[in-house]
Amino acid sequence: MIRTLASLLLLLALTVLLANPLGQIPALGPVLHPVTGVIANADRVNPPAELTYTLDGLQDSVQVWINDRGVPHVFAKNDPDLYLVQGFVTARDRLFQLELQTKASNGTLHKWLGEDILPYDRTTRRIGMTYGAEQTHGEVVGSEMEPLLQAYSDGINAWIAQLRPSDYPLEYKLLGIEPGPWEPIHVSNFLMAMTRTLAGGSNDLTATNTMAHFGADFMEDYVWGESRWGDPFITPERSWTFNPLRREAPETVFAPEWVQEIEPYQPVPGIGSNNWALSGEKTASGHAMLAGDPHLNLTLPSIWYEMQLSAPGVNRYGVTFPGAPNIVMGFSEATAWMNTNTGADVQDWYVITYKDSTRQQYLFEGEWREVETRLERYEWKDGRQTKTLVDTVRYTHHGPVVYDRQFKGAGDSRAAYEGLAMRWIGHYPSNEGLVYHRLNRATTVEESIEALSTFKAPGQNYAVIDSTGDIAMIVAGKLPIRWPGQGFTLSDGASAAYEWDQWIPYEHMPLEVNPERGYVASANQWVVSDSYPYDIGNRFAPFERGKRLDDVLGEASGWTLQEMMDLQLDNANYLAEVAMPSVFESLEAERAQLSELEASALDAWLDWSLENRADEMGASLWSRFWPAFREAVWNDEYEGVDAPMLKPTRDLTAELLVDHPESSFFDNVNTPDRVESSSDQVLGAFKVAVASLAEEANVISDSMDGIQSQNPTTWLWEYFGNVHVPHLAQIDALGRFNLGSNGGDESVNAVDEDNGPSWRMVVELSPEGPTAYGVFPGGPSGNPGSALYDSDVDRWAEGGYHKLELLQAPPSAERVAEEGWRVLHLHPDSVE
């Protein structure tokens, strides 16, 4: 009887567990259902060679030819059908990604994940992500892009409409949710997310604090300055023939009173992506070549979706963003382009002076202006209960007051920004869809430059080539005209001197076409020399990658695409190259103070090639040493200031070590009884690095063969580089880890944990047609049950590529039979 009762209770418990959600955990019954559950997401081993769909909205029949790698080649007979089928095919492979990205960018993740994610969603809306998307979509409405974006949305929804619950992507089943409808504004939501990723940062507050503490000279020498080892990517000797527009600077630069209360520092007597193009004079064929590799977060599924789009007036191959139409980086028979992030300063924070505690009016130019309010509504499920929050966001003409006494960000991490208004390029209307529509159809470098003339954000550096041999680099984006230093620190919200009321004319933007040196190249470094008459920013990437490109490309001769690929995989560490002679000299001088393990580590390090190679230990020790050295040099200078601050850059710290080894900054102000030298700091950082690596090696030695905690020669970079490609929703079981790749963030091959070259492409254009190779760390499918989910992760990690074929017509019957092509036939509903 007791056994029977126990069995009944267990059965009852399992029934409740399988049928009911637990908080945000879905009911497990539907997840584990043998027909409609997760097992249904295992792809067929041999998918059908042909499938036919009937789609509302198509004007004519469309074919999608899919090669053995799962890459779709879309052949349509008009633009609306091309857009519709791009949406349909993208949703077919990446539906969950489409919706997850939308919810992350419009502040609705809480509808899926509940109250815990609410601070993220509130921040998303309070910085104006939904407001900016509305402004951008308003620009689309009434333009030629409106019906095309509607067609793209119709294609996504057509795929959703024909799904059964058993067909839902795995993640929907795990979360216990259903796909929602796609709307044209979601394209603007996604583009806002890219603007947030690439142009959503600011150092205004931290720079203001640092300036108040250390002074302007310190900022220029160690924080904002440009390294002497690198050059801007626009030829430094470039002359500018236009008459620039100017803004007048105020007589006194604004500094808020609460910042001025920071005690001034008293010094002791005595702080990625790549693209390039080669002209025919540097290539073996005499034709122009292009390479690029945007560095973004690495995820499964990838941020990129590889495909070909063909219709009258356009035939282009490359990668798209799931969530936005057109090829974003790619090539045709006539042109090719790749872009890197400019890093221009397009976000300012303003100190707002309210009239009183009601915060309904604020001061501007001696008058009180009314604050506008925007209500943001949040609604989510907590078990069977529905919860609601209505958030009031105040807007000035500068932009939203993001953080206030009601909301200080996740974990109060942005409390210091309370009461500041944010002006951001993302809040301004634009129509990037139209830019890419025209860029996809450009046939020359000149037409490509013209197509980019209305691009707004995020500012990008486009390397462009065409089949006639022209090459160019153009900075595209909407950039405000500033007086020197405007917006580098906090701005006075009450003064018109800090407004954005003029924009750099497109014809004044940095541009080079067919430079004498025979190449153009950018690596997020400084854009232009001081001769350029506009201020566009002061925090760019360190010199290493840009310097390496200049050195190698300057000597290039008779190159083929193989040399282009080799340079993308280049692991040289120029920061180590300039710093290590001083480091080794200091350590050799202090060898008597090293332990046996430390001496062994130094001996192994002395053999380092100064490249971030997986089969060497040098990069492992460097990756721990250099951060420890920077902390040893600078942390004591920052002690005692309870405020967010900017730290000196890594390359300017290297300059200090190499050029000024006797600098008083190397002395630790907390040890008044002695004066430390640069050698002392090198020695201390080295000891910290060795101890750290030995400890880590001991931890991971059980899971990784060959590594020994007391044998530094086994501390290989493949063990400590820890390159991984996590799942987009951070589901560990669906990611790839411990890839053991070469590279590092100082290298052209800038792989750094889960960030790095998200799409590598090289292309040569000739009158006979393009030749191209490419790869990204993922696969076309977003389904973890598919063999094509992560099919190219290993190839990418090992430095491999695929040949990219731009079809001029659908493949022949012979090729279909030999190469395993599959085809989707899509017909309008009026066609039988």
GITA-V626193 format. One line per field, one symbol per residue. burial: I if it has 24 or more other C-alpha atoms within 12 Angstrom, else O. Layout:
# GITA-V626193
burial=???
This chain:
# GITA-V626193
burial=OOOOOOOOOOOOOOOOOOOOIOOIIIIIIIIOOOOOIIIIIIOOOOOOOOOOIIIIIIIIIIIIIIIIIIIIIIIIIIIIIIIIIIIIIIIIIIIIIIIIIIIIIIIIIIIIIIIOIIIIIIIIIIIIIIIIIIIIIOOIIOOOIIOIIIIIIIIIIIIIIOOOIIIIIIIIIIIIIIIIOIIIIIIIIIIIIIIIIIIIIIIIIIIIIIIIIIOIOIIIIIIIIIIOIIIIIIIOOOOOOOOOOOIOOOOOIIIIOOIOOIOOOOOOOOIIIIIIIIIIIIIOOIIIIIIIIIIIIIIIIIIIIIIIIIIOOIIIIIIIIIIIIIIIIIIIIIIIIIIIIIIIIIIIIIIIIIOOOOIOIIIIOOOOOOIOOOOIIIIIIOOOOOOOOOIIIIIIIIIIIIIIOOIIIOOOOOOIIIIIIIIIIIIIIIIIIIIIIIIIIIIIIIIIIOIIIIIIIIIIIIIIIIIIIIIIIIIIIIIIIIIIIIIIIIIIIIIIIIIIOOIIOIIIIIIIIIIOIIIIIIIIIIIIIIOIIIIIIIIIIIIIIIIIIIOIIIOIOOIIIIIIIIIIIIIIIIIIIIIIOIIIOIIIOIIOOIOOIIIOIIOIIIOIOIIIIIIIIIIIIIIIIIIIIIIIIIIOIIOOOOIIIIIIIIIIIIIIIIOOIOIIIIIIIOOOOOOIIIIIIIIIIIIIIIIIIIOIIIOOOOOOOOIIIIIIIIIIIIIIIIIIIIIIIOOOOIIIIIIIIIIIIIIIIIIIIIIIIIIIIIIIIIOOIIIIIIIIIIIIIIIIIIIIIIIIIIOIIOIIIIOIIIIOOIIOOOOOOOOOIIIIIIIIOOOO
